[in-house]
Each structure stands twice: as structure tokens, then as C-alpha cells.
């Protein structure tokens, strides 16, 4: 698969190969097909066009499930102070 973008996206074997553009996305299934032929999984693992498996590179986080801090304002308990 050859990238048609200008400038071209990094090749699958380059260290920055995950930076290639997504051409097919299935985040509900946890994977993306990049224009360099790489299958990228939400845990950052990859399947290269050659069939080589690259283990996840970042511990603890995933692309699709990044956590956010949400502040929730709660009402005071009955009889309590605001």
C-alpha cells in the first residue's frame, strides 16, 4: 500500500510509522488501518504489512480509552450546609 498524501506518511517500518493517517477506523472493535498498511490496535500494538507483530509500546493507556477527569457538583445533604 502506498501513501498518496503529500507529504507522504511515514512507512510501516519507521519508528514513527504509527503517525500515518487512518484510512479505515473501527474504534468500537479497537483497530485502525493506516495508509502505510499497518493495523494499529487501541493498546498501541501493531500488525505490520509483512505480518510481523509489534507488541504494545505504551503501558497503561490506550488510544481510544484515554481517561478524563470530570468534576461533578453534588447537592448538599438534607439539613447540611451548602
N, C-alpha and C positions, 0 to 999 in steps of 0.2 A: 504494500500500500504506500503510495507516495503522497505526501502532503502537498496540497495545492495552495496553501496560504502563503502570503508574502508579508514579511519574511517567513521562510519555512519554519515549521515547528521542529523541535529537537527530535532526533531519531530515537528509536526504541532502546538502543544500546548505550546512549549517552547518559551520564549521571543525572541530567535534568530532563530525562525522557518523559517523566510524569507531567511536565509542563505543556505537553502537546494538547491541542484543542480536542474537546469531546465531540464525536460525530454521532454517537448513539449513547443515550443515557437511560439507565434503568435503576434509579436510586432506590426504588421500592424493593428491588432484588439485590441491591448493593454492588452494582458494577457499572462501568463506563467503558466504551470502546473509544480509544483515542485515534487521531488521524495517522499516527505512526504505526498502527496495527497492534498496539498494546491494549490488553484488557486490564483495567485498573479496578481494584476492589476497594470497598469502603475502609478496610483495615490497612490500606496502602500496599497490600500485596499486589503483585503484577503477574500476568502471563504474557510473555513476550511472543512476537510473531513466530519465532523459531521453536516455540513450545517450552522454552526454559521458564521455570518458576522462580520468581523473586519473592522472598519472604517479606512480610510487612517491615517497614523501615522506621515507623514511629510508634513507640509504646504508648498505650493508654488512650489514644484518641482515634477517632475515625473521621473521614471526610464528611459523611452525611449526618453524623450524630454528634456534632460539636455541642458542648453544653453551654447554656447561657444562664446567667444569674438573673432571677426575676424577684423583684421586691413586691411583696403583697401587703397591702394595708389592711389590717384587721380591725374590726369594731371592738370597742372595749366590752368587757364582760358586764352583764347587768349589775347595776349598783356600784360598778367600778368607776374610776376616774378616766377621762379621755386621755 
